[in-house]
Amino acid sequence: METIKASAVDLLIGKIVSAIENEASLIGGLSDELDEIKQEFISMRSFLQDVDKKGVLNQGENAWVGNIRDLANEVEDAIDEFMYHTNKQNNGGKFTRLLYQTIRLPKNLWVRHRTATKLQKINRKIKSIDERRRRFAIERIEGTSSVDDQKAMFNYAVSSFFIKEDKLVGLEDDNELLVKWLTEEEQKCTVISVVGMGVSQKYVVDDLLRRMIEEFYGAAKETVPTNLNTMGFRELVSTLLSYLGAKRYLIILDDVWSSKLWEEINVSLPDEGCGSRVILTTRNENIASSSFGVKSHVHHVKPLGEKEAWELFSLKAFSNNLVRLCPQELQILARKLVDKCEGLPLALVALGSAMSSKKLVSEWQKVNNSLDFELRNNPSLQKMKLILLISFNELPYNLKHCFLYCCLFPEDFVLKRKRLIRLWMAEGFVEKVKGITPEEVADSYLMELIHRNMLQVVKRNPSGRPKRCKLHDLLREISLSIVAAENFGALYDDEEASKESGARRLSIQTITEQIKSLNGMSKLRSLLVFIDYRISPSLVTLPSGFRLLRVLDLQDAQVEKLPDELVDLFNLRYLNLRRTRVKELPKSIGRLSNLQTLDVAHTRIEVLPTGITNLKNLRYLVMFRSSPHGTEGFEYYFGIRTPPNIYKLKNLQVLSCVEAGSDLMRRIRSMTQLTRFSITKVREADEKDLCTAIQNMNLLRLLSVMVKDEAETLRMDVLTAAPPHLKSLLLAGKLERVPHWFQSLRSLVFLRLYWSRLTQDVFPFIQALPCLGILVLNNAYSGKELLFDAGFQKLKFLSLANLPQLKEITIERGVMPDLEQLIVEGCMELKTLPHGIEYLTNLQTLDLATVSSELIHQIHGEQSVGRSKVRHIPNIHHYYKSASETWQFKNLS
C-alpha cells in the first residue's frame, strides 16, 4: 500500500501548488511564505512522481511520504481558512468594506499574522523532513512528464468510446446450463443458486421489497404506488402478492449473504404454477444448499482452466495488438502472472488491464516482483485482494483520487458519468492540459478507469460513450481500506461513524440523527448524503466545522429547507439538490463565488434569486422540473424563471432548463459558450431572437425547445443552419413544416419530436443522418402511413407514440438494420403489424402499449397469423390499462 501514499500525496501537492498560483493576487502579505512553500512542493512533487513509478517503498520513504501528506493538508487548511476570513470581510456592507480598505481591520491583520505564522512553521517542518530524506539516502528515479502522459491518456480515451464489451471466455457451458434450468418445463417456482465470489453483507428486507416493487412496476411502465416509501413490511408483502398474482416472473438476487433472506421474502412471492424462477448468487455454499421449500439447482462457478485463463488475460493485456497475442519476449512473465490469478476471472481481467499499457520487459518484471513481494510479506491478505491492489497501484497517479472518490458512494450504486466528472472537477482532481477543456480531461480519466476495468460500464448511449458505471464490490472493499488509511474519507453507516478530525470527505449512507452531531470533522471538503425515505425531512443543519466544504451533495435527501450557514461556504464548488423538497434558494446565494455546479432539477424551486448572476465561476446550472402526469399531457417538463441578466455568466456551459421571457430571449445571444441549452415557454414572437441566439452557439451539443402551450406554433425557420456539433435535439410544439436544416445534422444521435403534428413526412429529411441512434415521435405526425424505405443505418431505438391517424407502417428490407428496440404506443388505428418487421433481424424488444386488440391478436399465440413474423424477437411485451386505470403487463414472447 506504500505506493498509494506516494501518488495520493503527489496529487494533493499539485492541488496546493495550483491553489497558491491561482489565489496569489488575493493572499496579499503572505507571498514570500507561500512562494517558498510552492517551490519546495514542486520539488517534492517531482520526487513523488518518480517514487510512484518505483513500486514498493522502503520504511524511510514511506514515513517521508506520510509526513509530506500531513504537511500538504496543513497548507491547504491554512490557505482555505485565510480565504474564508478574507471573503467574509469582503462580503460585508459598503461601510465594512471601506473600513477594510482604509484602516485594515485588526481582526483581518490578526488572521493574516496567524496564517503567516502557520506557514513559517510548515516551512521549517518541510526543511527538517527534507534533511531527514537526504540523511537516509532516499534517492530519485527519473520519470516521465505527467503532461505528456495526460495528453496520451486523453487521446486514447477518445478512441475508446466505440470499444464494445469483450465476449465471455470459458463460460459457455455455464451459460447453457443456466438457460436450460430457466426454460425447463417445471411450472412450480424454482430457485437457482450460483456460487462464486461476492462481498455484499448488508440488506434491509423492507428496502429490498420496495426495490422489487419499483423494478416490477418500472419494467411494466406502470406508476409506482405513491405511498411506497411509507409502507411497512405487511403492506409491502401485500402489494407484491397482489401485483404478481398469477404472473410468471424472474427475480435475480445478487450477492446474497444471509440464509434468512429467502425466509423473509418468500412470503411475498406467489407460486401459481406459472414457471417463475428466482436466481441468487452467493459465495456461501451453505446458503446455496439451503432448503428453500421448492425445487432448486446449485451451480458452482469454477475457476477457468489454463487455456481459458490465458485467453481472457490476453484479451485484456494485449488489447492494443490487432491479433491480441503475447509478444515472445513477454511469454514467460505473462504466464507467471496468469498462474498467480488461479483462474479467477476478475483477477485476470484486472491484472490484464493493468498490464495493457506496458511494453517493456522491465515493466512486466517490476509488477511480477512486486506481486511476489506482497504474497510473501502479507499472508493475511487474500491473493485476489493483492492482485486487485496491484491494479490500483498501476493507475497513473492522477487517477487514484478519482477512483477512490467512487468508493464513497454506497455499494452497488450506479455512477452517472456527468455527476462523477463534475465532482472530480470540484475536488480539484482534474489537471489543466493546454488546449483541452477540464470536462474533456475528466472524461478521459473516466475512460481510462473503464479501460483498466476499475469501473464497469452499466449503460452506454448509442454512440458508445459510457453513461453509467459501477464499482465492483470487491474492488470497493479493498479501496475502502485505502480511503481510511489515507484519511481520504470516512463512511457514516449503520455502524458508529468515524469522527477522525483528519478525514477530508464524509459519505453519510444511513442516518438516525441530524448531521450536526458530527461537529468534530473540521477538515471536511466533501459531504455526500445518501439517505432514503425513512429519514426525517427535518435534516440538515451544517456544523460550523464544515465551512470549508468544496462539495455538498444532497441528491434525493428529504430536505425541505437549506441551512442558513450555506451562504458562508465560500469554498463551495458543487451543490447538488436534485430531487430534494427544497422550495427556494437563499437570496444571498451569490456569495458562493467559487460555485461551479448548481443542480436543482426536480426540486420545488420555481424561480431563482437575482443573486444567481454573481456566480461568475458557475459552469453547470441544471434546473428542469418534470410534470407529475408524465408524458400524458403536453407539458411534461417545466423550466425555472431566472433573472434576465443570466447572460452575464460567461463560464456557464450548461443552462438546463430556463423559462423564456422577452428580456431573456434578446440577451442570451451572447452566451456563445453554452454546450447544453434547454428552454420552455417559447412564443411565436420569440422566433427571431431564439434562432439568432442558437445560430451563435457553435459549441452546442444539446438543444431542447418547448413552446408555451400546445396551441402555439414552434417557428425556427429563421435558423439558417444548426450548430455543427449538435448531438441531441428535442422540439416540443406544433411545426408547420420540417425545418430545412434537419438535413445538416451530421452529428445528431438523439432526435425527439413532441406534439409536432406534422402533415409533412419527416423521414426524407433525417433518414440519411449518419449518427442517428434514437428517434422518438410523440404526437408528431398526423398522416395515415409511415414508410421506412431507406436509411436509418445506425438507429437502435425507435418510439412511435400517440399517432392518432396512423393505420399502416411499412419497413423495406435493409432499412434500420441495427434496430434493437421498437415501441408502438397509443396508435389505436393501427390494426396490423408493421409490414417488413421480419427484416429487423437485430430487434430484441417489441413493446406494444395501448394499441388495438386486432394488433395484439395477430401475434398472441403460436397459431396467430403474424406469429412467424415476430418469432425472431426475444422480448414482446403488451402494456394496457385495466378498468381501474392501473397499468397491466403481459409477456407475448
ZIWO-V266578 format. One record per residue. N is the residue number from 1. PHI is phi in whole degrees, 0 to 359 (* if undefined). OMEGA is omega as a letter, one per 30 degrees, with the letter a starting at -180 (* if undefined). NEAR is the number of other C-alpha atoms within 10 Angstrom. Layout:
N/PHI/OMEGA/NEAR, N/PHI/OMEGA/NEAR
This chain:
1/*/a/18, 2/294/a/19, 3/292/l/25, 4/298/l/24, 5/299/a/22, 6/300/a/28, 7/290/l/27, 8/295/l/22, 9/293/l/28, 10/305/a/28, 11/292/l/24, 12/299/l/22, 13/299/l/25, 14/302/l/21, 15/297/a/19, 16/294/l/22, 17/301/l/23, 18/297/l/16, 19/298/l/16, 20/299/a/21, 21/292/a/13, 22/288/a/11, 23/261/a/12, 24/306/a/15, 25/290/a/10, 26/263/a/14, 27/255/a/16, 28/298/l/10, 29/85/a/14, 30/241/a/18, 31/296/a/15, 32/296/a/13, 33/298/a/18, 34/290/a/22, 35/295/l/15, 36/295/l/13, 37/296/a/23, 38/300/a/21, 39/297/l/12, 40/297/a/16, 41/292/l/21, 42/298/l/16, 43/295/l/10, 44/296/a/20, 45/297/l/21, 46/300/l/18, 47/297/a/19, 48/294/l/27, 49/297/l/25, 50/289/l/20, 51/299/a/25, 52/299/l/25, 53/280/a/21, 54/288/a/16, 55/109/a/20, 56/292/l/22, 57/266/l/19, 58/276/a/11, 59/296/l/10, 60/297/l/13, 61/297/a/21, 62/297/l/16, 63/295/l/16, 64/298/l/16, 65/298/l/27, 66/299/l/15, 67/297/a/15, 68/295/l/23, 69/303/a/21, 70/297/l/14, 71/292/l/18, 72/298/l/23, 73/296/l/17, 74/297/l/16, 75/295/l/22, 76/302/l/18, 77/296/a/19, 78/297/a/17, 79/296/a/21, 80/296/l/18, 81/298/a/17, 82/297/l/19, 83/296/l/20, 84/298/a/18, 85/292/l/16, 86/297/a/17, 87/297/a/19, 88/297/l/14, 89/294/a/17, 90/287/a/15, 91/271/l/13, 92/285/l/12, 93/288/a/9, 94/299/a/10, 95/294/l/9, 96/297/a/13, 97/294/l/15, 98/296/l/13, 99/299/a/12, 100/299/a/18, 101/284/a/11, 102/261/a/8, 103/243/l/8, 104/49/a/12, 105/312/a/14, 106/306/a/10, 107/298/a/12, 108/293/l/15, 109/296/l/12, 110/294/l/11, 111/297/l/16, 112/298/a/20, 113/295/a/14, 114/298/l/13, 115/294/l/20, 116/299/l/21, 117/297/l/14, 118/300/a/16, 119/293/l/22, 120/296/l/17, 121/295/l/12, 122/295/l/18, 123/300/l/20, 124/295/l/12, 125/297/a/15, 126/300/a/20, 127/296/a/13, 128/292/l/11, 129/294/a/17, 130/295/l/16, 131/297/l/12, 132/296/l/14, 133/298/a/17, 134/293/a/10, 135/298/a/9, 136/265/l/10, 137/55/l/11, 138/275/a/17, 139/268/l/12, 140/273/l/13, 141/237/a/14, 142/295/a/12, 143/231/a/15, 144/248/a/11, 145/287/l/9, 146/291/l/15, 147/295/l/13, 148/298/l/11, 149/300/a/11, 150/294/l/19, 151/296/l/17, 152/297/l/12, 153/297/l/17, 154/298/a/23, 155/299/l/12, 156/295/a/15, 157/297/l/22, 158/300/a/15, 159/286/a/10, 160/269/a/17, 161/301/a/16, 162/257/l/14, 163/288/a/10, 164/266/a/9, 165/294/l/7, 166/288/l/9, 167/291/l/9, 168/291/l/9, 169/241/l/16, 170/75/a/18, 171/243/a/14, 172/299/a/9, 173/294/l/9, 174/300/a/15, 175/298/a/11, 176/296/a/11, 177/295/l/11, 178/296/l/17, 179/298/l/11, 180/299/l/11, 181/294/a/16, 182/289/a/19, 183/254/a/12, 184/295/a/9, 185/284/l/10, 186/306/a/15, 187/269/l/15, 188/287/l/15, 189/301/a/22, 190/234/l/22, 191/256/l/24, 192/244/a/20, 193/256/l/26, 194/248/a/23, 195/261/l/23, 196/199/a/17, 197/264/l/16, 198/194/a/17, 199/221/a/17, 200/296/a/18, 201/229/a/9, 202/237/l/12, 203/201/l/12, 204/242/a/8, 205/299/l/14, 206/298/l/18, 207/298/a/16, 208/295/l/15, 209/295/l/19, 210/297/l/21, 211/298/l/12, 212/296/l/16, 213/299/l/21, 214/300/a/17, 215/294/a/14, 216/296/a/20, 217/294/l/17, 218/296/a/12, 219/297/a/11, 220/267/a/20, 221/57/l/15, 222/255/a/17, 223/285/l/13, 224/293/l/14, 225/310/a/12, 226/295/a/8, 227/264/a/7, 228/303/a/16, 229/293/a/14, 230/257/a/11, 231/292/l/15, 232/270/a/11, 233/303/a/16, 234/299/a/10, 235/293/l/12, 236/296/l/22, 237/299/a/22, 238/299/l/13, 239/297/l/19, 240/295/l/19, 241/299/a/16, 242/293/a/13, 243/288/a/16, 244/288/l/17, 245/43/a/13, 246/260/a/14, 247/282/l/17, 248/267/a/18, 249/224/l/17, 250/232/l/14, 251/237/l/15, 252/243/l/14, 253/253/a/14, 254/264/l/13, 255/57/l/21, 256/284/a/24, 257/249/a/18, 258/244/l/16, 259/289/l/16, 260/284/a/12, 261/303/a/16, 262/299/l/18, 263/299/a/12, 264/280/a/14, 265/256/a/14, 266/302/a/13, 267/297/a/13, 268/267/a/19, 269/248/a/20, 270/291/l/20, 271/235/a/23, 272/259/l/15, 273/71/a/13, 274/258/l/16, 275/83/l/19, 276/290/a/23, 277/225/l/23, 278/235/l/17, 279/253/l/19, 280/232/l/20, 281/250/a/23, 282/203/l/23, 283/256/a/20, 284/258/a/18, 285/299/a/14, 286/297/l/12, 287/291/a/21, 288/299/a/24, 289/266/l/14, 290/297/l/13, 291/272/a/12, 292/271/a/15, 293/81/l/12, 294/221/l/10, 295/298/a/12, 296/215/l/19, 297/232/l/14, 298/234/l/17, 299/237/l/15, 300/265/l/15, 301/282/a/14, 302/271/l/14, 303/301/l/16, 304/292/l/20, 305/289/a/13, 306/302/a/13, 307/293/a/11, 308/294/l/16, 309/298/l/24, 310/296/l/21, 311/296/a/19, 312/295/l/23, 313/300/a/30, 314/294/l/24, 315/303/a/24, 316/269/a/23, 317/291/a/26, 318/240/a/21, 319/293/l/18, 320/279/l/12, 321/267/a/13, 322/304/a/7, 323/264/l/10, 324/53/l/15, 325/248/a/15, 326/284/l/19, 327/301/a/11, 328/302/a/8, 329/291/a/10, 330/256/a/15, 331/306/a/12, 332/297/a/10, 333/294/l/15, 334/297/l/23, 335/297/l/15, 336/297/l/11, 337/294/l/21, 338/298/l/22, 339/300/a/14, 340/293/a/18, 341/281/l/23, 342/52/l/17, 343/77/a/21, 344/279/a/19, 345/304/a/19, 346/298/l/19, 347/295/l/22, 348/296/a/30, 349/294/a/24, 350/295/a/25, 351/291/l/27, 352/299/l/26, 353/295/l/26, 354/296/a/24, 355/272/a/22, 356/296/a/19, 357/267/a/15, 358/258/a/13, 359/248/a/12, 360/270/l/10, 361/301/a/13, 362/298/l/11, 363/293/l/13, 364/294/l/17, 365/296/a/14, 366/297/l/15, 367/296/l/22, 368/298/l/17, 369/295/a/13, 370/298/l/16, 371/293/l/20, 372/300/l/14, 373/299/a/12, 374/296/a/18, 375/295/a/17, 376/281/a/8, 377/256/l/10, 378/232/a/11, 379/296/a/10, 380/285/a/7, 381/271/l/11, 382/292/a/10, 383/301/l/18, 384/301/a/18, 385/296/l/16, 386/297/a/22, 387/295/l/22, 388/291/l/23, 389/295/l/21, 390/300/l/20, 391/300/l/23, 392/293/a/26, 393/299/a/23, 394/278/l/23, 395/294/l/19, 396/304/a/19, 397/304/a/23, 398/281/l/20, 399/263/a/22, 400/296/l/20, 401/295/l/22, 402/300/l/23, 403/292/a/21, 404/299/l/19, 405/297/l/21, 406/297/a/20, 407/287/l/24, 408/283/l/24, 409/279/a/21, 410/297/l/16, 411/303/l/17, 412/66/l/13, 413/289/l/15, 414/274/a/17, 415/266/l/19, 416/276/a/15, 417/305/a/17, 418/295/a/14, 419/297/l/12, 420/299/a/19, 421/300/a/22, 422/290/l/21, 423/293/l/26, 424/300/l/23, 425/296/a/20, 426/297/a/23, 427/283/a/20, 428/84/a/20, 429/280/a/21, 430/267/a/25, 431/285/l/19, 432/279/l/14, 433/233/a/15, 434/301/l/9, 435/85/a/7, 436/230/l/11, 437/288/l/12, 438/303/l/18, 439/297/l/15, 440/292/l/16, 441/295/l/23, 442/297/l/25, 443/297/l/22, 444/293/l/24, 445/301/a/25, 446/299/l/24, 447/296/l/25, 448/292/l/22, 449/296/l/21, 450/291/l/20, 451/301/a/22, 452/274/l/25, 453/62/l/21, 454/280/l/25, 455/235/l/21, 456/256/l/18, 457/285/l/20, 458/264/a/13, 459/209/l/15, 460/241/l/15, 461/274/a/14, 462/301/l/18, 463/275/l/16, 464/97/a/13, 465/287/l/18, 466/299/l/21, 467/255/a/15, 468/220/a/20, 469/225/l/23, 470/223/l/21, 471/256/a/24, 472/300/a/19, 473/305/a/17, 474/291/l/17, 475/299/l/21, 476/295/a/24, 477/300/l/16, 478/295/a/17, 479/291/l/22, 480/296/l/21, 481/292/l/12, 482/290/l/19, 483/305/a/21, 484/288/a/15, 485/297/a/14, 486/265/a/19, 487/56/l/17, 488/294/a/20, 489/191/l/26, 490/217/l/24, 491/253/l/25, 492/244/a/18, 493/227/a/16, 494/296/l/12, 495/277/a/8, 496/299/a/8, 497/293/l/16, 498/285/a/17, 499/242/l/16, 500/295/a/15, 501/294/a/13, 502/275/a/18, 503/295/a/23, 504/266/a/20, 505/219/a/24, 506/229/l/23, 507/247/a/21, 508/262/a/22, 509/245/l/18, 510/209/a/18, 511/230/l/19, 512/241/l/10, 513/209/a/13, 514/290/a/14, 515/296/a/15, 516/298/l/15, 517/287/a/10, 518/258/a/18, 519/297/a/14, 520/287/a/17, 521/265/a/20, 522/280/a/21, 523/265/a/21, 524/295/l/24, 525/245/l/23, 526/226/l/25, 527/234/l/21, 528/244/a/19, 529/246/l/21, 530/242/a/19, 531/238/a/17, 532/237/a/15, 533/298/a/13, 534/283/a/13, 535/274/l/16, 536/297/l/16, 537/291/l/14, 538/284/l/12, 539/306/h/19, 540/216/l/19, 541/236/a/16, 542/274/l/19, 543/296/a/17, 544/296/a/14, 545/292/a/15, 546/267/a/24, 547/291/a/23, 548/258/a/22, 549/303/l/25, 550/260/a/25, 551/231/l/26, 552/230/a/21, 553/244/a/19, 554/247/a/21, 555/308/l/21, 556/74/l/19, 557/289/a/23, 558/277/a/22, 559/254/a/21, 560/256/a/17, 561/225/l/18, 562/279/a/19, 563/294/l/14, 564/298/a/10, 565/289/a/13, 566/305/a/22, 567/289/l/19, 568/273/a/21, 569/277/a/23, 570/300/a/23, 571/278/a/22, 572/294/l/25, 573/253/a/27, 574/219/l/26, 575/230/a/21, 576/246/l/21, 577/244/a/24, 578/304/l/23, 579/60/l/19, 580/271/a/22, 581/258/a/20, 582/296/a/19, 583/257/a/15, 584/205/l/17, 585/262/l/18, 586/300/l/17, 587/298/a/13, 588/264/l/15, 589/303/a/20, 590/296/l/19, 591/288/l/21, 592/279/a/24, 593/293/a/20, 594/262/a/19, 595/298/l/25, 596/255/a/25, 597/235/l/25, 598/230/a/19, 599/244/l/20, 600/239/l/26, 601/296/l/23, 602/61/l/21, 603/264/l/22, 604/257/l/17, 605/283/a/20, 606/247/a/16, 607/213/l/17, 608/264/l/18, 609/292/a/16, 610/297/a/16, 611/296/a/17, 612/300/a/25, 613/284/l/19, 614/273/a/17, 615/276/a/22, 616/294/a/18, 617/264/a/17, 618/294/l/24, 619/248/a/22, 620/229/l/22, 621/238/a/22, 622/246/a/24, 623/208/l/26, 624/283/l/26, 625/232/a/22, 626/267/l/15, 627/286/l/15, 628/293/a/10, 629/268/l/12, 630/67/a/12, 631/263/a/13, 632/290/l/10, 633/257/a/12, 634/292/a/19, 635/276/l/20, 636/263/l/14, 637/209/a/18, 638/232/l/20, 639/264/l/24, 640/237/a/22, 641/287/l/19, 642/233/l/20, 643/299/a/16, 644/297/l/18, 645/272/l/14, 646/300/a/21, 647/297/a/19, 648/288/a/16, 649/280/a/18, 650/283/l/17, 651/265/a/17, 652/295/l/24, 653/259/a/21, 654/236/l/21, 655/235/a/20, 656/211/g/24, 657/219/a/25, 658/257/l/24, 659/270/a/22, 660/292/l/25, 661/208/a/18, 662/300/a/13, 663/294/a/11, 664/298/a/20, 665/298/a/22, 666/281/a/17, 667/263/a/17, 668/288/a/22, 669/297/l/18, 670/274/a/16, 671/273/a/21, 672/286/a/19, 673/274/a/18, 674/296/l/24, 675/251/l/20, 676/223/a/23, 677/218/l/21, 678/231/a/22, 679/215/l/23, 680/236/l/25, 681/62/l/18, 682/284/l/25, 683/249/l/19, 684/304/a/14, 685/293/a/12, 686/274/a/19, 687/308/a/19, 688/296/a/16, 689/296/a/18, 690/295/a/26, 691/295/l/21, 692/297/l/19, 693/296/a/19, 694/296/l/24, 695/301/a/19, 696/276/a/18, 697/270/a/25, 698/288/a/16, 699/266/a/17, 700/297/l/24, 701/252/a/20, 702/228/l/21, 703/225/l/20, 704/226/a/17, 705/229/l/22, 706/233/a/28, 707/282/a/24, 708/297/l/20, 709/204/a/17, 710/293/l/17, 711/278/a/10, 712/282/l/16, 713/267/l/20, 714/270/a/26, 715/251/l/23, 716/227/a/23, 717/286/l/15, 718/292/l/14, 719/293/a/19, 720/282/l/13, 721/205/l/17, 722/284/l/22, 723/308/a/22, 724/295/a/17, 725/251/a/17, 726/298/a/23, 727/250/a/20, 728/225/a/20, 729/223/l/18, 730/232/l/17, 731/240/a/20, 732/239/a/27, 733/149/a/27, 734/294/l/23, 735/246/l/23, 736/284/l/14, 737/206/l/17, 738/288/l/19, 739/305/a/17, 740/297/a/14, 741/280/l/15, 742/304/a/16, 743/292/a/16, 744/267/a/17, 745/278/a/24, 746/289/a/18, 747/255/a/17, 748/293/l/24, 749/252/a/22, 750/236/l/22, 751/229/l/18, 752/232/l/19, 753/248/a/21, 754/233/l/24, 755/63/a/23, 756/286/l/24, 757/52/l/21, 758/289/l/18, 759/263/l/15, 760/273/l/14, 761/289/a/15, 762/277/a/16, 763/301/l/16, 764/302/a/15, 765/273/a/16, 766/234/a/19, 767/293/a/20, 768/263/a/18, 769/297/a/21, 770/286/a/17, 771/245/a/19, 772/299/a/26, 773/245/a/23, 774/227/l/22, 775/229/l/19, 776/235/l/18, 777/244/a/19, 778/239/a/21, 779/51/a/24, 780/257/a/26, 781/215/a/27, 782/252/l/17, 783/281/a/17, 784/263/a/15, 785/222/l/15, 786/245/a/17, 787/240/l/14, 788/262/a/19, 789/251/l/16, 790/194/l/16, 791/77/a/19, 792/55/a/25, 793/288/a/19, 794/251/a/22, 795/294/l/25, 796/245/a/20, 797/225/l/21, 798/226/l/18, 799/237/l/17, 800/243/a/19, 801/232/l/20, 802/54/l/23, 803/255/a/24, 804/294/a/18, 805/262/a/16, 806/294/a/19, 807/242/a/17, 808/209/l/17, 809/236/l/17, 810/236/a/15, 811/237/l/19, 812/282/l/16, 813/299/l/15, 814/92/l/17, 815/272/l/20, 816/51/a/27, 817/293/a/18, 818/259/a/18, 819/300/a/22, 820/250/a/18, 821/221/l/20, 822/235/l/19, 823/243/l/16, 824/239/a/20, 825/222/l/21, 826/65/l/19, 827/252/a/21, 828/287/l/20, 829/276/l/17, 830/278/a/23, 831/257/a/18, 832/231/l/18, 833/298/l/19, 834/303/l/17, 835/294/a/14, 836/95/l/16, 837/298/l/17, 838/293/l/19, 839/282/a/18, 840/276/a/24, 841/288/l/16, 842/263/a/16, 843/294/a/23, 844/259/a/15, 845/221/l/18, 846/239/l/20, 847/252/l/18, 848/242/a/22, 849/233/l/23, 850/51/l/17, 851/242/a/20, 852/292/l/17, 853/295/l/12, 854/298/l/14, 855/293/l/18, 856/295/a/18, 857/297/a/15, 858/294/a/18, 859/236/a/22, 860/275/l/17, 861/100/a/13, 862/295/a/13, 863/265/a/10, 864/292/a/12, 865/294/a/12, 866/256/a/19, 867/300/a/16, 868/296/a/12, 869/282/a/18, 870/242/a/20, 871/297/a/14, 872/281/a/16, 873/268/a/19, 874/293/a/12, 875/232/l/16, 876/236/a/19, 877/238/l/17, 878/242/l/21, 879/247/a/19, 880/206/l/20, 881/262/l/13, 882/278/l/10, 883/298/l/7, 884/272/l/6, 885/68/l/8, 886/259/a/10, 887/288/l/17, 888/241/a/16, 889/228/l/19, 890/223/l/14, 891/270/a/15, 892/255/a/17, 893/296/*/19
